[in-house]
Amino acid sequence: MGNSKINKSQLALEFISVVFAVLLALLLNGWRQSAKTDQLVDRVLVTISQEVETNLQLVKASNTYRESLVNQLKNNQHLVYAIPLNDFPIDHQNDDLLKKLMIENLIFQNGVNPDNVEIKRSGEQRVLIIDKDILHIEEKNDSLFFFGQSNIQLRNAEITNNSWGIAQATGAIVEMKYELVEELAKLNQLQVLYSETSNIALKTLYSGESGILSIMEDLIWIERDMLESYLKIQEIMQDKE
């Protein structure tokens, strides 16, 4: 009987030891998984932070340039071409001679039909018409300047849009603050729209179709919304609570 009691006590202790070992193993495994998840989320957050800061600077520079360009285009102050008067082999006030010179030296135009080039006057104002383009001619500072909507450089921001996909693919998104996830989703949509609109602008510009000014105005508004979203994301990420 005595041995039976000892065996039962030993079995109970062994059972408790096994249960404790299993629970400890589960606890340690859970801790390791939690630590790995925390590390993963931290890495994703670093990626998001770096991408947002880089894109912020690129879009800010692009937006500043584009607003200035659109303003110049609206006020006929976008410089397309300039010729120092000392380089003129002709009387630049003679419209026929100037037209002939421009036809021979239209280095900024491709495939220009000479029949579609003309110079018109309205009082003191002169314009050079090339196909559908109208260039306003101004003489100042010993040079002849041509202003219009040709020779436009878009300078769209070369942003990256990877962090949203990384957050989803790694599952880190489920561990992130809802407010941050919501703003990242909004930003992702804006950046996709920006890319699509940039492509439309390029096609319009290279095809010579009209409407580039309105498309650039759309890009300005999208860029402004993106800048606002970048700043909001940075604010959310700085708030550790």
BELHUQUI-V657332 format. One record per helix or strand. SS is the DSSP state (H for helix, E for strand). FROM is the first residue (numbers start at 1). LEN is the number of residues. If there is no record, write none. Layout:
BEGIN
SS:FROM:LEN
SS:FROM:LEN
END
This chain:
BEGIN
H:2:73
E:79:6
H:85:3
H:95:10
H:114:3
E:117:6
E:125:6
E:133:8
E:143:5
H:163:8
H:172:4
H:178:30
H:212:27
END
